[in-house]
Amino acid sequence: MERGRSSPPSSIVAAAAGLLCLSCVGLAQEAAPAAEISSSDTVALPEFVLAENRVANQVPASSYATPVSFLRFEPQIDLQTRNFGEAQGDIAIRGGIFEGTAVQIGGLTVFDPQTGHYAAELPVPSGMLAAPTIQTGADHAFGSMQAAVGTVGYAWRRIEAGGEASLAFGSGDLNRQSIYAGEVVVDDPERDRHVAVDASWARSEADGTVEHGDHEFQRVAARIQVTSGFGETELFGGYQDKFFGWPNLYTPFGVAETEHLETTLLMLSHRQQVGDGSIEAGLHYRRNKDDYEFDRFRPGLFNPYRHETDAGGGFVHYRAGFGVWRVEMRGEAVADALESTALTYGRFMSRSYWKLAAAAERDFESEAGWITTRLGATVDDTNRDGSAVSPVARVSWTPTGEIGGATPRVYVEYSAATRVPGYTALNSSPAGGLFRGNADLGRETSRNAEIGSELRGQAWSARLALFVRHDDPMVDWTFTAAAPNARTAREVEIDMTGLEVIGSRTFGSFDLVASYAYLHKDADYGAALVDASFYALNFPEHRATLAVIARLGGGLELRCDNEYRMQEENLLRTIGGDEAFLTSLGLVWVIPHYDSVELSLVVDNLWDDDFQELPAVPAAGRQVTAGVTWRW
């Protein structure tokens, strides 16, 4: 049962957040002279570059960190959560939905063929990965597959000798433990040889912040990294077992639902220089098992929802220079298979996907600066659906001179990206059950036109983008009062206008990242009777984020993430209204003279806001967690 909670008025919340962030800055400035006076108080904190990560608190209060933990307050990501992001986080970019986002690790696109709800099911420790990059527009259209709007990309982090062990306890009877260790087996700089291994184990369990919101997670992973004159090779294997419950997890009927997921991931990738260019290639295999219960107290009610998807594939990415031209080519292929007790109403249970992309780029010099043109195309195909050819074009101008010590860049681009619907949309029963599909759904296409500018100085950066996007069609899940016991997969045509502004600044004792985004949509469902949309029309019209890190001296650091949003109205959103103010506050102390020990206190949803990130899905409550980490 959802507990009663109230949110403070937005004006009070905004004022409180502003005072909090100003206090961080003031404390940092006051602490700086003391740090200068006594060198014995200087403590080396773990490396943390906010300008790269753009999120202050990367270890959540609710569970152990996963790749999705990097995205909770990311300016370009709308992470729509069930229970909490590490339980299930739908990754939406620029007003798209969870199906429109691709995830890449080491250049390999890893997607779930059943449903994009499981795109973030990756048994990869966040400590093995570099900060994510968010690709949209032309970069996404060229460099990814099976996604319409954007890509979240992770590169492998270099393995170094050392490790850490962590223990934490929190509200809702939370307890979590994790250990990570890296070992350099060969380190021979003269022969350019580096061989290293690392491994990680983590577990987490809690009763949760609402009744029937419990979870129990466990993850194991290991990696081998080989660097030589032939390039760098990564071999990774990971397994994760997750069980969690949540009322109204997928349906708005007040039922205590559960999800049990088991994910196995194997990856092999290699990259090296080839003359003036480079080549990158990789292979992956992923198995995802899902057991969903509509009612945890009556297992198997209506139909046992058990699924297993197997997907494997590979890619090759080549870059080279030919005179005044730079050429880039990429090819990727994936094959999958589905076993299911419920998704049996479609035309097929397996599918193969292919994508080829090629582009040429050239610079032109003028008195006003440099003009760079990029022109290319992509071809997407499957053995079950028709193919699509899509353009990729960009012109950018880097003017002569600087602005505030930084060189600006202005660009204009046009691109198209495409995907095919997943098995839940295609193979669910069209006439009965909780989720109603359509075997005749076709290829989705998204066309994006954009103009923007970028500035990057030594201690600051700014980015602005104005874009229009036409999705025709997009597959959405809809609600109608005429059939209130189901959500239905339908095609929708959407015209969207958007604005993104992101800025970062690093000062002597604090860092900040601020952003603002505006989105407007016009949707046409044709003759279909639609009273509400679960996903396509669940987006923030206005969203602002502010991340602050204040180094207070003596090994003490305050990390604060904030998000304010005004959401599009949705009749399925029954609690919390259409405005939200969310804050994650962390305090980290590396003990002076014992800098291998770190103490932390993290509070997620500081204001206990009851805003429903997904309509009809109850919000998670305030979570407070204290932990200790020992590093060696």
C-alpha atoms as one frame of an Amber mdcrd trajectory, in Angstrom:
protein
   0.000   0.000   0.000   1.302   3.439  -0.905   1.921   5.527   2.165   0.744
   9.083   2.405   3.445  11.683   1.769   3.347  15.331   1.004   5.763  17.436
  -1.004   6.744  20.928   0.138   5.611  23.781  -2.125   7.926  24.161  -5.104
   8.946  27.672  -4.080  10.064  26.449  -0.656  11.879  23.474  -2.193  13.654
  25.660  -4.730  14.700  28.104  -2.039  15.949  25.299   0.189  17.943  23.743
  -2.649  19.407  27.111  -3.539  20.462  27.734   0.047  21.894  24.222   0.244
  24.024  24.685  -2.862  25.117  28.182  -1.818  26.078  26.763   1.561  28.197
  24.154  -0.192  29.996  26.896  -2.089  30.427  29.060   0.975  31.749  26.219
   3.095  34.184  25.274   0.368  35.482  28.814   0.072  35.832  29.147   3.846
  37.569  25.793   4.120  40.142  26.509   1.422  42.458  28.764   3.502  42.543
  26.211   6.332  43.610  23.554   3.884  46.413  25.821   2.715  47.665  26.488
   6.267  48.170  22.889   7.303  49.494  20.492   4.729  48.928  17.621   7.171
  45.163  18.072   6.664  45.462  17.541   2.921  43.869  14.209   1.987  43.838
  12.712  -1.498  40.208  11.941  -2.388  39.487   9.315  -5.054  39.630  10.829
  -8.526  36.286  12.417  -9.347  35.813  14.608 -12.426  32.354  16.158 -12.395
  32.833  17.884 -15.743  33.171  14.413 -17.259  30.498  12.565 -15.307  28.021
  15.453 -14.834  26.482  13.591 -11.860  27.707  14.197  -8.318  26.439  11.077
  -6.491  27.317   7.997  -8.520  26.810   5.514  -5.680  23.092   5.360  -4.841
  21.598   5.032  -1.385  19.258   2.244  -2.519  21.616  -0.524  -3.712  25.077
  -1.160  -5.129  26.123   0.959  -8.110  25.415  -0.217 -11.662  25.979   1.424
 -15.069  22.583   3.105 -14.783  23.709   4.831 -11.562  25.716   7.265 -13.727
  22.458   8.416 -15.344  20.185   9.316 -12.420  20.658  13.088 -12.773  22.428
  13.167 -16.150  21.260  16.336 -17.981  20.491  14.510 -21.242  18.824  11.463
 -19.639  15.328  11.122 -18.194  15.685   7.998 -16.033  12.165   6.775 -15.271
  12.342   4.301 -12.404  10.325   1.491 -10.879  11.259   1.067  -7.203  14.679
   2.665  -7.888  16.896   3.045 -10.934  19.091   0.041 -10.197  15.961  -2.136
  -9.833  14.534  -0.940 -13.128  15.353   2.265 -14.925  13.809   3.175 -18.281
  16.385   5.279 -20.152  14.693   8.027 -22.169  16.603  10.596 -24.240  15.158
  13.815 -25.659  11.538  12.853 -25.109  11.928   9.370 -26.532  10.853   6.254
 -24.681  12.735   3.296 -23.197  12.629   1.465 -26.558  14.333   4.371 -28.328
  17.638   4.208 -26.425  20.624   1.985 -27.183  23.349   1.017 -24.713  26.925
   0.326 -25.841  29.877  -1.120 -23.918  33.257  -1.061 -25.596  31.561  -0.184
 -28.894  29.162  -3.167 -28.804  25.443  -2.405 -28.876  23.716  -4.460 -26.191
  19.912  -4.412 -26.438  17.130  -6.602 -25.107  14.999  -8.020 -27.954  12.033
  -8.645 -25.668  11.627  -5.128 -24.265  13.636  -1.965 -23.736  12.643  -2.101
 -20.060  15.606  -4.466 -19.705  18.130  -2.384 -21.675  19.923  -1.490 -18.432
  20.189  -5.116 -17.253  23.973  -5.261 -17.510  25.983  -7.259 -14.944  28.935
  -4.868 -15.293  30.368  -3.106 -12.219  30.354   0.648 -12.710  33.962   0.729
 -11.461  35.072  -1.125 -14.596  33.603   1.585 -16.847  34.530   5.145 -17.759
  31.927   7.889 -17.520  29.145   7.486 -20.099  28.859   9.502 -23.284  25.422
  10.448 -24.611  25.081  10.414 -28.392  22.120  11.980 -30.181  21.313  13.120
 -33.696  23.864  12.274 -36.375  26.363  10.639 -34.014  23.707   8.253 -32.718
  22.267   7.525 -36.161  25.690   6.524 -37.470  27.187   4.732 -34.494  24.437
   2.568 -33.011  21.669   0.161 -34.018  18.144  -0.853 -33.008  17.369   2.508
 -31.381  15.556   5.567 -32.684  16.679   8.485 -30.531  19.968   8.138 -28.648
  22.823   6.010 -27.340  24.445   5.699 -23.928  28.029   4.581 -24.493  30.545
   3.230 -21.968  34.263   2.635 -22.525  36.300   0.180 -20.465  38.390   1.698
 -17.692  42.090   0.814 -17.499  42.825  -1.755 -14.782  45.255  -0.713 -12.067
  46.554  -2.622  -9.050  44.413  -2.115  -5.989  40.863  -2.526  -4.841  38.177
  -1.666  -2.357  35.685  -3.310  -0.018  32.468  -1.569   0.983  29.768  -2.135
   3.585  26.592  -0.057   4.020  23.340  -0.046   6.003  20.280   2.114   5.561
  16.604   2.727   6.114  14.169   0.013   5.088  16.575  -2.559   6.555  18.976
  -2.020   3.664  22.315  -3.777   3.767  24.810  -4.059   0.956  28.336  -5.352
   0.519  30.755  -5.206  -2.386  34.381  -5.952  -3.139  36.530  -5.093  -6.149
  40.153  -6.063  -6.798  42.500  -5.360  -9.682  45.900  -6.916 -10.291  48.547
  -6.030 -12.874  50.117  -9.306 -14.016  52.568  -7.860 -16.570  53.756  -4.260
 -16.670  56.565  -3.739 -19.201  56.512  -0.185 -20.636  59.676  -0.776 -22.669
  57.989  -3.559 -24.624  54.599  -1.846 -24.467  53.025  -4.769 -22.633  50.372
  -4.526 -19.955  48.293  -7.477 -18.737  45.825  -7.007 -15.902  42.803  -8.684
 -14.382  40.027  -7.453 -12.132  36.997  -8.983 -10.458  34.011  -7.799  -8.468
  31.252  -9.188  -6.249  28.309  -7.243  -4.874  25.028  -7.945  -3.120  22.176
  -5.838  -1.766  18.877  -6.449   0.007  16.211  -4.332   1.702  12.539  -4.260
   2.663  12.166  -1.073   0.622  10.670   2.376   1.089   7.059   1.214   0.529
   5.203  -1.943   1.486   6.052  -4.841  -0.878   8.962  -2.807  -2.274  11.676
  -5.253  -1.209  14.681  -6.323  -3.263  17.509  -8.859  -3.259  20.365  -8.468
  -5.774  23.670 -10.219  -6.390  26.330  -9.704  -9.095  29.676 -11.304  -9.975
  31.997 -10.160 -12.780  35.574 -10.507 -13.983  37.711  -9.053 -16.763  41.072
  -9.580 -18.482  42.778  -6.609 -20.149  45.763  -7.032 -22.473  47.603  -4.033
 -23.948  50.497  -4.330 -26.381  51.803  -2.961 -29.640  48.866  -4.720 -31.317
  46.331  -2.664 -29.411  44.125  -3.339 -26.418  41.922  -6.388 -25.849  39.179
  -6.801 -23.240  37.535 -10.075 -22.207  34.609  -9.739 -19.782  32.132 -12.085
 -18.116  29.367 -11.176 -15.681  26.225 -12.593 -14.064  23.488 -10.839 -12.092
  20.449 -12.163 -10.188  17.798  -9.599  -9.223  14.483  -9.983  -7.431  12.370
  -6.976  -6.527   8.776  -6.130  -5.786   6.725  -3.000  -6.252   3.027  -2.145
  -6.147   1.743  -1.154  -9.606   5.046  -2.196 -11.152   3.530  -2.304 -14.654
  -0.242  -2.116 -14.135  -2.407   0.543 -12.398  -4.536  -1.897 -10.373  -3.023
  -1.631  -6.882  -1.469  -5.115  -6.980   1.863  -6.134  -5.405   3.847  -7.207
  -8.478   7.332  -8.748  -8.634  10.119  -9.243 -11.147  12.904 -11.817 -11.067
  15.720 -11.272 -13.583  18.850 -13.289 -14.310  21.328 -11.800 -16.774  24.526
 -13.290 -18.213  26.850 -11.200 -20.370  30.069 -12.202 -22.171  32.075  -9.652
 -24.179  35.295  -9.645 -26.196  36.569  -6.456 -27.812  39.766  -5.207 -29.441
  40.978  -1.886 -30.791  44.250  -0.811 -32.386  45.858   1.769 -34.620  46.196
   0.867 -38.308  48.456   3.330 -40.090  46.861   6.767 -39.772  43.549   5.221
 -38.778  42.108   2.757 -36.294  40.028  -0.378 -36.200  37.779  -1.599 -33.423
  35.897  -4.898 -33.276  34.027  -6.999 -30.756  31.716  -9.923 -30.003  29.093
 -10.351 -27.304  26.563 -12.848 -25.965  23.731 -11.975 -23.586  21.079 -14.158
 -21.951  18.261 -12.552 -19.983  15.695 -14.574 -18.016  12.589 -12.873 -16.690
   9.879 -14.176 -14.362   7.162 -11.551 -13.828   4.326 -12.058 -11.349   1.254
  -9.841 -11.571   0.337 -10.779  -7.979   3.097 -12.036  -5.706   0.513 -13.713
  -3.477  -1.104 -15.623  -6.360   1.788 -16.795  -8.581   0.856 -17.637 -12.170
  -2.388 -15.654 -12.086  -3.875 -15.266 -15.607  -0.721 -16.550 -17.271   2.842
 -17.294 -16.144   4.969 -14.510 -17.632   8.309 -16.277 -18.046  10.700 -15.341
 -20.822  14.232 -16.109 -21.914  16.038 -14.168 -24.623  19.411 -15.090 -26.098
  21.205 -12.520 -28.237  24.692 -12.467 -29.687  26.541 -10.485 -32.282  29.553
  -8.449 -33.265  30.738  -5.229 -34.864  33.646  -3.738 -36.799  34.416  -0.004
 -36.842  37.134   1.431 -39.118  38.496   4.971 -39.404  41.157   6.143 -41.841
  42.452   9.183 -43.663  42.743   9.353 -47.459  44.358  12.611 -48.476  42.085
  15.483 -47.495  39.240  13.074 -46.652  38.546  11.137 -43.480  36.481   7.992
 -43.943  34.552   6.086 -41.305  32.770   2.744 -41.741  30.882   0.586 -39.282
  29.121  -2.764 -39.528  27.165  -4.594 -36.828  25.055  -7.771 -36.697  22.982
  -9.419 -33.963  20.874 -12.598 -33.859  18.371 -13.426 -31.107  15.916 -16.107
 -29.996  12.960 -15.991 -27.578  11.387 -18.638 -25.368   8.205 -17.491 -23.632
   5.103 -18.756 -21.881   3.106 -15.634 -22.808   4.616 -14.018 -25.926   3.331
 -16.608 -28.388   0.903 -14.675 -30.608   3.368 -13.257 -33.126   4.793 -14.398
 -36.441   8.263 -15.420 -35.256  10.382 -16.167 -32.162  13.827 -15.339 -33.558
  15.304 -12.579 -35.667  18.605 -11.381 -37.154  19.613  -7.733 -37.526  22.262
  -6.054 -39.702  23.486  -2.483 -39.995  26.077  -0.888 -42.267  27.166   2.736
 -42.003  29.646   4.826 -43.976  30.557   8.515 -43.894  33.181  10.850 -45.355
  34.425  14.040 -43.724  36.507  16.960 -44.994  37.772  20.293 -43.653  37.736
  23.546 -45.628  39.754  26.554 -44.512  38.551  30.136 -44.926  39.380  33.551
 -43.476  36.436  33.147 -41.091  37.651  29.799 -39.758  37.317  26.096 -40.529
  34.252  24.461 -42.075  33.897  20.696 -41.656  31.432  18.707 -43.730  30.329
  15.155 -42.972  28.062  13.147 -45.250  27.062   9.512 -44.985  24.302   6.931
 -44.935  23.229   3.843 -43.027  21.420   0.658 -44.066  19.348  -1.303 -41.524
  17.830  -4.690 -42.292  16.481  -7.836 -40.626  15.384 -11.236 -41.899  11.828
 -10.506 -40.680  11.212  -6.860 -41.607  11.878  -4.516 -44.495  15.127  -2.579
 -44.775  15.721   1.146 -44.399  18.304   3.537 -45.851  18.909   6.648 -43.742
  20.986   9.799 -44.338  23.552  11.312 -41.963  24.749  14.868 -42.682  26.484
  17.597 -40.684  28.204  20.904 -41.381  30.157  22.555 -38.570  32.016  25.857
 -38.393  34.922  26.631 -36.063  35.484  30.397 -36.338  38.797  32.168 -36.023
  39.331  33.632 -32.565  38.198  32.754 -29.063  35.346  33.581 -26.721  36.340
  33.776 -23.071  39.488  31.799 -23.779  37.573  29.059 -25.602  37.173  28.200
 -29.270  33.491  27.896 -30.240  31.956  25.451 -32.686  28.622  25.860 -34.457
  26.940  23.008 -36.288  23.811  22.082 -38.232  22.850  18.484 -38.975  20.159
  16.144 -40.243  19.861  12.408 -39.690  17.419   9.521 -39.463  17.511   6.428
 -37.255  15.327   3.353 -37.241  14.421   0.283 -35.190  11.972  -2.635 -35.213
   9.554  -3.394 -32.335  10.472  -5.901 -29.629   8.795  -9.185 -28.861   6.517
  -7.865 -26.097   4.885  -5.491 -28.595   4.794  -8.038 -31.437   3.928 -11.272
 -29.650   1.555 -10.294 -26.833  -2.070 -11.328 -27.307  -3.940  -8.678 -29.317
  -7.288  -9.415 -27.653  -6.720 -10.312 -23.997  -4.405 -10.143 -21.019  -2.601
  -7.298 -19.271  -0.364  -6.397 -22.248  -1.900  -6.376 -25.730   0.327  -6.457
 -28.757   0.115  -6.297 -32.536   2.016  -8.713 -34.786   1.695  -6.290 -37.720
   3.667  -3.427 -36.134   6.338  -2.249 -38.544   9.675  -0.495 -38.547   9.906
   2.729 -36.541  11.711   5.773 -37.938  12.901   8.955 -36.253  14.128  11.977
 -38.265  16.107  14.682 -36.470  17.158  18.162 -37.616  19.347  20.183 -35.274
  21.385  23.331 -34.877  23.710  23.939 -31.965  26.920  25.367 -30.590  29.636
  24.262 -28.179  32.269  26.101 -26.130  34.947  24.506 -23.984  37.490  26.375
 -21.908  40.086  25.104 -19.456  37.705  25.141 -16.481  34.298  25.533 -18.077
  32.116  24.359 -20.939  28.753  25.268 -22.475  26.542  23.538 -24.987  23.270
  24.555 -26.659  21.131  22.513 -29.062  17.807  23.306 -30.731  16.194  20.378
 -32.544  13.016  19.192 -34.209  12.224  15.491 -34.507   9.575  13.597 -36.442
   8.810  10.069 -35.216   6.640   8.226 -37.735   5.772   5.788 -36.478   6.771
   5.237 -32.864   5.325   2.286 -30.959   3.725   3.424 -27.704   1.779   1.663
 -24.945  -1.605   3.290 -24.363  -4.606   3.254 -22.020  -8.282   3.625 -22.803
 -11.218   3.683 -20.400 -13.075   1.344 -22.771 -10.527  -1.412 -21.906  -9.186
  -0.369 -18.496  -7.591  -3.733 -17.676  -4.878  -3.575 -20.324  -2.197  -1.479
 -21.953  -2.017  -1.743 -25.734   0.857  -1.364 -28.196  -0.086   1.221 -30.843
   1.634   3.284 -33.492   1.774   7.042 -33.023   3.111   9.892 -35.159   4.882
  12.569 -33.122   6.292  15.985 -34.033   8.587  17.333 -31.353  10.538  20.512
 -30.698  13.307  20.614 -28.126  15.943  22.840 -26.553  18.955  21.727 -24.474
  21.363  23.978 -22.581  24.188  22.468 -20.501  26.998  24.292 -18.728  29.776
  23.260 -16.338  32.299  25.203 -14.280  35.180  24.128 -12.039  36.434  26.476
  -9.345  39.213  25.977  -6.822  37.100  24.163  -4.278  33.883  23.266  -5.998
  32.467  22.065  -9.312  29.014  22.489 -10.766  26.998  21.359 -13.768  23.694
  23.020 -14.650  21.224  22.244 -17.420  17.814  23.168 -18.775  15.688  21.315
 -21.340  12.388  22.179 -22.993  10.254  19.700 -24.954   6.971  20.083 -26.846
   5.088  17.268 -28.609   2.153  16.959 -31.009   0.916  13.360 -31.183  -1.455
  11.656 -33.645  -2.724   8.146 -32.863  -4.945   8.078 -35.950  -8.344   6.455
 -35.476  -7.294   4.610 -32.289  -9.142   5.494 -29.089  -6.427   6.631 -26.651
  -7.133   8.300 -23.307  -3.582   8.254 -21.935  -0.060   7.257 -22.867   2.225
   5.341 -20.518   5.454   6.371 -22.290   5.419   8.553 -25.427   3.510  11.357
 -23.698   5.200  10.859 -20.326   7.869  13.544 -20.588   8.941  16.784 -18.873
   7.985  19.963 -20.699  10.563  21.769 -18.556  13.462  20.091 -16.744  16.418
  21.663 -14.941  19.314  19.954 -13.164  22.064  21.219 -10.899  24.987  19.121
  -9.645  27.394  20.541  -7.060  30.533  19.120  -5.495  32.091  21.101  -2.649
  35.490  20.118  -1.258  35.295  21.259   2.350  38.843  20.430   3.443  40.153
  17.790   5.810  39.044  15.036   3.440  35.374  16.110   3.593  33.355  16.437
   0.401  29.699  17.296  -0.154  27.947  16.064  -3.299  24.509  17.337  -4.270
  22.325  16.462  -7.300  19.071  18.330  -7.954  16.333  18.034 -10.548  13.214
  20.159 -11.071  10.619  19.189 -13.656   7.192  20.211 -14.946   5.684  17.097
 -16.487   3.114  16.834 -19.287  -0.329  16.150 -17.794  -1.336  12.481 -17.705
  -4.618  11.165 -16.281  -2.836   7.969 -15.159  -0.658   9.983 -12.777  -2.809
   9.758  -9.660  -0.418  10.950  -6.920   2.202  13.669  -6.726   0.948  16.040
  -9.415   2.914  17.124 -12.471   5.753  18.961 -10.694   8.680  17.417  -8.875
  11.828  18.480  -7.087  14.274  15.631  -6.468  17.544  15.846  -4.569  20.287
  13.349  -3.785  22.682  14.527  -1.082  25.938  12.813  -0.206  28.615  13.526
   2.394  31.947  11.718   1.987  34.806  11.845   4.471  38.240  10.374   3.796
  39.746  10.167   7.281  42.955  12.241   7.638  46.062  10.110   8.294  43.954
   7.028   7.372  43.156   7.915   3.780  42.459   4.302   2.852  39.186   4.555
   4.810  36.176   6.494   3.535  32.932   7.127   5.416  29.798   8.155   3.522
  26.236   9.252   4.157  23.849   9.410   1.165  20.205  10.493   1.086  18.169
   9.852  -2.061  14.861  11.690  -2.568  15.804  14.103   0.197  12.413  15.860
   0.161  10.436  12.567   0.119   8.712  13.740  -3.087   5.894  11.425  -4.219
   6.048  12.335  -7.927   5.314   9.321 -10.159   8.116   9.173 -12.731   6.036
   6.595 -14.604   2.288   7.307 -14.434   0.440   5.116 -11.904   3.740   3.687
 -10.565   4.286   4.780  -6.925   7.400   6.809  -6.237  10.180   5.515  -4.013
  10.428   7.221  -0.642  13.384   8.828   1.064  16.332   6.428   1.435  19.141
   7.144   3.927  22.281   5.000   3.826  25.569   5.129   5.714  28.610   3.200
   4.559  32.309   2.585   4.980  34.808   1.794   2.214  38.352   0.517   2.625
  40.732   1.000  -0.315  44.144  -0.533  -0.922
